[in-house]
Structure formats: structure tokens, C-alpha cells
Amino acid sequence: MKPLLLLCSFVLLPLAVKAVTPDGKRKLVIIAGKPSHPPGMHEFRAGTILLENCLKSVPNLVVDRHEMGWVKDEATFADADAVVIYADGGAKHPAVVDGHLETLRALIAKGVGFGCMHYGVEVVADQAGKEFQEWLGGHYENSFSCNPIWDANYTKLPEHAITRGVQPFTTKDEWYFNMRFRPIFKDGIEPTVDKGATFAPILTATPSDATRDGPYVYPKGPYPHIQAEKGQPETMMWAVERADGGRGFGFTGGHFHDNWGNDNVRKAVLNALVWVTKAEVPASGVESKVSEDELKANLDPKPAPKPKKTAMETPKVFLRLAQQ
């Protein structure tokens, strides 16, 4: 949490049309959420450290990484070109608590880019739905969108700076779909322009009928409106260029930490992190390598899941009840 005094001091900072660091580089502020989920899932800290290290080769880009859901000092936003959140979302989304939405609103008004990844694309509609539709192009809405774990097969990629060097790929992840996109964006399937804002689908695949039938992670479903769209493609990553000149992107993958070891998943996200700041994405995309040791580094200290009890381990009282 930040004291109110600190928030007010940030709001009073001069508004710049173009935010650059003193040495003229673009600046990305990336925020990792608090630990959550079992080991190997929602590893926000480890994932952002890995992405930060991969971006060190990008010229004219500065990465300012923070943990536990928000920045240590909001003064860092003064020369930020983009803010990206990789964290748990919903009612306690880092963007909506403790006055953070107003902080972000001031940044967006300056043309600062904004991105969210995985659970971070979910907000409660009444809290920030309109803002996320405007800033990101859309968001996950509970019980309207769904979150099955499935193998998404991205067979064809559009021409966009974010897809530079990215090859068609398939990965198993908790790929969210049926986003609550800004209505004019036609559910995110096609490139669209509305009042100066441009929407571009980046990762699009067609869920199998079984995927639509569920179960979803939560609530388990199935939802009739999801089943009714069998055979239709869905967009799991998208990008927007806002009318104010700022950029935004949403990426629904990132549940399983091991997927950062997939070169194409990683490159698409690295490209997006560069693009959202308006730095130049290399012609062949951001090149990076990740070893197994690097992938396993910096994981949150989470307790291992408790093994399920077998019949032999079931307390005798329950066995007696079962025999009655």
C-alpha cells in the first residue's frame, strides 16, 4: 500500500507527452503479483525476472521490475512508457486496489502503454471493465469468459511487430477465451478500427468441442453460451493502439511457469513488452535463450500439494461408516 500523500505527489508531477529516461531510453515498468497457486503455477516473480533478463539485449529499453503487486515508489511512473501487470486479478486486482486505478488513469491520459498477462486480464466489470476495454481492448469476465486448460494450436500468425520471428506453435496452458472485448472489436477475431483505436488479434486458435464442454478451472461449467460457439476461433492474445496514441496488449497464457521455456511463447511476450513501450521490436523478434536452471530459478517458496489419501490411509472411523 502507498500512503495517500505519495499518491497525491505523483498526480501533481508534470505531464509529459513523451516519457523517456534521462539517457533517452524507453522505460518498461513490469509488476509481478503476490505468490499464489501451487508450485509451478502463477510464478509471477520468477516469470518477470526471467523476462527482464531476456530483455537486457534490447537496445534503448530500460526495465524497472517490481514485486508483490505494485511499485515500491510511484515516482518511477514519471518517466514510464508502459506498465505491464502479471498478477492475480479479479476483485483484488493490483490495478483496482488502494487508488491504483486513478494512478493508471493519469498515466493512460499521458499515452503510457498498458499490458496485462494471464489472471491479470481479469477484472470485475463494475470496478474496471470499461477502463480495461478502453486501455487493453478487453478483459476476462467471470462466468462470461472461461478458463479451461487445453492445448491451443496457433497455426497461423498475423503480420504484426509482436509476431516477428514467432513460428506457429502449440502449448498446453490455461488459455482464457471469450473475452469481454470492446463491442466494436467483433469479439476480437478480426483486425478492427474504431474512432482511431486499432485492434489486432495476435494469437488465435479454435478450441475443440471437448474444450468448450469443459471442465473449466473455475467455475467448472460448462457454460451454454461457450458451447454454442463450437467450431469458432478465439483470440488468446491481442494488441491495441489507442486513439490517444498509447498501446496496450492482453496475454491470457502464463499459468504454467514451464511455458516460458517455449521459445515462441516467450518471444511473442518479449516482443509485446518491447512494442507496448514503443521501442523498436527487432526484425526477427527479441532473441533469447533460457536454460533449465534459469527456468527453475527464483520460484516462490510454496508448499508442495498434499498427496491424496488412498483407501489404506483413510481413518478407520470412515472405513467403519462405509461398511455400515
N, C-alpha and C positions, 0 to 999 in steps of 0.2 A: 504494500500500500504506500501511496505517496501523500504527504501532508497537503492540505488544501493550498497552503502558501506556495508550495513548489509548483503546483498545477497552475496557479494564477500567474506566477512569474514566467512560466513557459508561454502562456497565452499572450502575454504582453511583449514577447520577443518580436522584432521586426519581421514582417512577412516578406520573404524573398521570392521572386518569380522563378529563379533557378537556384536550387540549393546545391552547392558543391563544397568540398572540403577546402581548407586553406591551400592545399597543393593542387587544386583543380580536379581532383578525382571524384567520381560518383560514389555515393555512400549508401550502403545497404544496411539497415538495422533489422536483424533477424532475432526473433524472440522464441525461445523454447519454453514449453509449458512445464508444469509441475509433474513429477512422476505419477504414472497411473498404469493400470493394467498389469498382467503378468509379465515375467521376463521375456524380452524379445519383441514386445509389442508396445507401441506408443513410447518408443525410446527417444523422446524429443531432444534431450540433452545430447546423447550420443549422435543422433542424426544430424543435428545442427553443427556439432563440432566437425563431423566428417565432411559436411557440405562446405563449411567455412574453409577447411584445409584444401579442398578441391578447387576453391575459387582463388587461391593465392596466386595462381598462374595468370589470372586475368588482369591485364594492364588497366590502369585508370579506374580501378574499383577498390573501395575500402569496405571491409565487412566488420560491422560492430555487432557482436553476438551477445545475447543476454539470456538468462535462465529464470526459472520459477515464475514465468507468466508475464513479466513486464521488465522494463528497463530499470537500471539502478538509479539513473538520473535523467529526467525528461529533457534536460538541456541538450542531450545528444540528438534530439529530433531537430534542432535548429538548422543543421546542415544535411539532414537526411534527404535522400532522393527516393527512397522506398522503405516501407515497413512490411515485413512478412512474419506471420504468426504460424507456428507449428505447435499446436497445443490442443488440449481438450476444449470442446465448445459447449453449446447448449446455454442454459440459463446463467452459468458462471464463466462464460467465455471471457478471456482476458480483455477483449475489445469492449465489453459492456460493463465491467465492474469498476468501482472506485472512480467514476468520472472519466474513464478512458475513452468512451465514445466521443465525448466532446473534444478531447485531445486529438483524436484521429480526425474528427470533423474539421478541425482547424488545419491539420496537415493536408487533408484532401483538398481543401479550399486553395491551398498553395500549389496544387498539382502534383503532390507527392504520390508515388505509386503505392499500391497496397496488394498484398497477396496472402492467401491462407491455404494451409495444407491439412489434409485428412480431416480429423474431427473438427479442426479449426474452421472448416467451411460451414459448420452448423451453428446457427443462431436461432433463438426464439423469435418468431416473426414479429411479435409485438414489441420486442426490445430493439431489434436492429435489422429486421427483414428488408425494409425499404432502403436503408443505408447500404446493406450488402448487395442488393440488386443494382444499386447505382454505382458502388465502388468496385465490386467484383464481377457484376453481371448476373449473379445469382447466389443461392445458398441452399444448404440442406435444410429441409423442414421435417421435423419428426412426424412420422406416420403418413406423410405425403411422399417424401423421398424414402429410399430403402437402402440397407447396407449389408447385402449378402457377401459372404466370402466366396469368390469364384475366380476362374481363370479367364481373364479378359484378353482377347486376341486382337491386337491392333495391327490389322493387315495393311492399312493404307494411311499415310500421314499427309496432312495438308502442307502446302508451302508456306512457311512462317519462320521467323527468326528462332522461335523456340524449338522447332523441329530440325534445325540444322545439324546434320551428322547423325541424327537419330534414325535407326533402322526399325522396320516392323518387328514387334516382339509380343510375347505372351507372358504374363505373370499372374500368379495367384495372390490376391490381396483382398482386402475389404473395400472393394471398389464401389463407392456410393453411386447411385444414379437416380434419375427422375428429379433433378434439382428444381428448385423453385426459381427458374430463370426469370429475368425481366420479361414481361409478356411479349414485347415486340421481338424478342430474340428467338421466337419459334421453338421454344423448348431446347434451345442450344444445339440443334442438329446442323444448321446451316449458317454460313457467314451472314451477318446482318448488320445494317447501318440504321441508326435511329437518332435523329436530331444531333448529328455529329459524333455519336458514340458508335464504335465499331466492335462487334462481337466476332470472335473466331474460335470455333471448336478445334481443339488440339489433339486429344486422344479420344477416339470414338470407336466403339465396338458394339456388337449385338449380343446381349445376354441370351443364353439358351432358355428354352421353355422351363427347364428344371430350375434354373437360377431364379426366374421370375416366380416360380411356385414356392420358393423358399426352402428351408427356413432362412430368415434374415437374422442378423445378430440380435437386433432389438428394435421394436417388438418383433417376435418371431414371424408373424404373418401367417399365410400370405395376405397381401392386400389386393382386393379385386381390381382396383384401378391399375396396379402394376401388372397383374396377369392379363388384363385386357389388351396390353400393348405387345403381346408376344410377336417376335419376329422383327421388332422395330429397333433401330440403333439407339445408343445412348452416348452421351458425352461425359467423360470422367475427368477431363482437364480442359480448361478453356482460358481464353485471354480476351481482355477488353482494352480498348483505347477510349478513354472517356472524353466527353465534349470539352472538359476543362484542360485537356492535354495530358492528364495523368494516365497511368496504365494500371491494370490490375490482372490478377490471374487466380484461378482456383484449381487445386490438385486434390483429388479425392483419395488417392492411394497413400501409402506411407504408414499403414497399420503394422506390417511386419518389418522389423528393422533389417532383416537379411536382404530385403529387396533393394536396399541401397547398393548392394553388391552387383546388381544387374546394370551393366554399362548403359543400356538405353533408357531405363528408368532414371538413372542418376543424371545422364546427360540432358534429358528433357527438363528436369527440375533445375539443374545448374543453369541451363540456357534461360529458363524463365526468371531465375533470380537475377541474372545479368540484365535481361530485357526489361524487367519491370523498373529498373533504375535508369533506363535509357542509355546505359553504356552499350557499346557495340558488342554484339554476340559474334564470336569468330565464325568464319565461313564454314568450318567443319564442326562447329559447336565447341563447347568447353571440353577440352581433353582432360581426362583424369584416370587414375588407377587406384583401386582400393584393394588392399590385401586382406586375407582372412583375419590377421591380427588387428588390423586397423578397424575392421568391421566389428570385432568383439570388444574393442576398447571403449572405455567411458560409459559403459552401460550402467543404468541406475541400480543401486543395491536393493533388489526386490526379493522377497521370499519366494522360494520355489512353490509351485502349486502342490497342494496336498494330494497324495495319491488316493484314488477311490478305494473304499474298503471292499474287500471281497466277502463272500458268504462266510468264510472261515474266520474273518476278523470281526464279523458282526457281533455285538454284545449278546450274551446268552439270553437276556430277557427278551430281546426281539425275536430270537430264534424260537423261544417258547411260545410267544404270541403267534408266530407264524404257523406253529404246529397245532394250535388250538382250533 
